[in-house]
Amino acid sequence: MPCLIAGRREWGSSDAKRPVRVQIEFGPQSNGNKRAVSRMVPIQVTVHPLGWARNMSVFQDRAQQVLKTLRSYFAGE
């Protein structure tokens, strides 16, 4: 399955040095509000560290940042 890779291959002190693999799966388009200009499509995002993330909380912070960026890109809620 195709994935996005963000960052380098070693875990370090900055986000550029904290690589992750992002897997995005798109669900079916909702038919809830037929008058809506744009329809909502559910997505499932899985974030994995590339390499060894020594500190779990640092990885979770990085994953949350990636999710926040994706959410703003897709203009989701």
N, C-alpha and C positions, 0 to 999 in steps of 0.2 A: 504494500500500500504506500502511495506517495506521502512523503513527510517534508516539512520545512525544518531547516536546521538554522538556529540562530546562535552566533558566537563562535569562538575558537574551540579547539579540542581539549584544552586544559582548564581546570577550574582555578580561578584566581580571585583577585580582590575587587574586580569591577565586573559589570554586567557583560562587557565585551569578552571577558575571560570566564564566563559562566555559560557554556554552550548547552542548549537544550534541543531536543527533537520534539516537534509539535505535529500531532496527528489530528486532522479535522475530518469529521464525518458529518455530512449534511443529511438531515431528515426530510420527510415529505413537506411540501408547502401546505400551510394551513388554509382552510377554506372558511375560517371563522367569520370575518367581516368582508363581505363581497364588495362593499363600497370603498374600502380602504385603498389608498393610492399604492401603497406597497404592502406586500403580504409577508408575514413572518415565516421563517424557515428555522426549525430547531437545529442546532448544531451541537455536537459532542466533541469536546477538545480534550486530548490526552497529552500531557507534557512529561517527558522523561529526560533525566540528565544525560548528557554525553560525557563519558568519563566518570570519574569517581567524585561525587559531591560529598565532601567530608562532613559537612554540617547540614543536617536535615532542614533546619529553620532557614538557612541561607538559600537552599534549593526551593523551599516553599515560597519565600519572598520573590525569587526570580520567576517561578511559575506564575505567581499572582500578577507580577508585572507584565508577563507575556499575555496572560488572559485579559488584563485591562487594556493592553494595546489592541488585541484582537476585537474586544468588545467595542472600542471606539472606532475601529476600522469598519466593522460591520454595522455600526450605529445601533447596537442592541441594548437591551436592558439588563 
